[in-house]
Amino acid sequence: MFRISLETLLVLGGLGNLVIALSSLALPKLLGWREELAPLRPLTRNLFWTYAGYTFGIHIWFATLSIAAAKPLAEGSLLARYVTGFIARSWAVRLIGQFAWYDRTVREERLLFRVGEGAYVALFAALTLIYGAAATVRLWS
């Protein structure tokens, strides 16, 4: 039977984070952020772009950490469990948010949006499971 190590899963999780970060660079154009944000006050608009930048940076950091430190994260020290638990919680909240508070009507506009949402949701779920496993696997062994 084919078995995949937790270390390999964490590297794949890192690559998943990288895919999300890089694909998010297309969102401002695809969703017309410049036009949508134009009516906002400058401070509000700047805060939005700042938060978008923070989110991008966090995804890049999750990717870098997961790829560069997959082995120590998989070994399950207390710090590794806290880090992977935090990442798991982040993706779980994002997954819940996709259905709880995001306006999903935009997905009806284009096939690309429906396919993109499906891919994102699958990846959010996979990342939640990968990092959740890394955070808890040593608790059960």
N, C-alpha and C positions, 0 to 999 in steps of 0.2 A: 504494500500500500504506500502511496506517495504521502510523505510527511514534509511539512514546511516548518522551519524553525521560527521561533519568535523574533530572532534577530533579523531574519529575512523579511518577515512581515513588517517589522519596523522600518526597514529600508523601503519596502513597497509603500508603506504609509507616508514616508518622507517624500517619495516620488509623487504620491497622490496630493500631498500638500503643495508641492511644486506645481503640479498641473493646475490646481485650483488658483494659486497665486498668479501664474502666467496667463491663464484664461481670463482672469478678472481684469486684466489690462484692456480687454476688448469691450468690457461692459459699458464704460462711459459713452462710447460711440454707439454701440448697439441699442442702448436704452435712452439715448439723447439727453445725457445728464446736463450738458451745457445749457440747452434750451429749458430743461425742467428746472434747473437751479437759478436761472437768470432772474426771475421775479423775487428771489429771496434777498434779504438784507445782506450786505457784504460779510458781516461777521458770521451769520448763519451759514452762508455759502462756504466761507473759508473753513469753518468748523467741520462741515460735511466732508470737504476734501481732506482735511487733516485726519478725520476718523477713517476715511477710505485708505489713506496712506498707512495709518497704524495697522489696520486690518491686513493690508498687503504685507507689511513688515512682519507681522506675527506669523502669517502663513509661510513666509520665507524662512523665518526662524524655526518654526516647527519642522520644516523640510530639512534644513541644515542640521539641526540637532538630531533628528531621527536617522539621517544618513550617516553623519559623522560619528555619532555616539550610539549606534544601534546595539553594539555588544554590551556596554555598561547599562543601557536602559533595559535590555533583555535579562540581565543578571538579577534584577529585582531588588536592589538595595532600597532602603527607605526613601532616599531622595529620588531614585529612579521611579518608584511607585507614585510618589507625589507628582513628579513631572508628567508621567504618562497619564495619571489620573486627571490632572488638570487639562491635558490635551483632549482626553476622552470626553470630559465634561464640556469643554468648548464645542466639540463637534456634536455632542448630543443636544446641546442648547440650540445650535444652528439648525440641526435636523428638525427639532420640534418647532422652531420658529418658521421654518419653511411652510408649515401647514397651519400654525397658530396665528401668526400676525403678518406674514408677508402677503401682499396683494398679488395673487397668482393669475389675475385676468390677463396680464400681458402675454402669458403662454398661448393664448388663443390667437394672437396676432400673426405668428409665423411658426412654421414647422421647426425651425431652428430653436425657438424658445422652448417648445415642448420637448424636443430631444435633449436640449441643454439642461432643462430642469430635471429630466429623468436621470441624466448622467450625474448631475450634481447630487441629487438625493441619494443615488446608489453609492456615490463616493463618500458623502457625509456619513451614511450608515456604516460603510466599511471602515472608515477611520474611527468612528465611535467604537466599533467592535475590536479593532486591532489595538487601539490604545487602552481600551477597557480591559482587554485580556492581559496586556503588559502590566497594567496596574494591579491586577488581582491574581494572576497565575501563581505567584509565589505564596500567596496566602493559602492556597489549597494544596500545596505540595509539601 
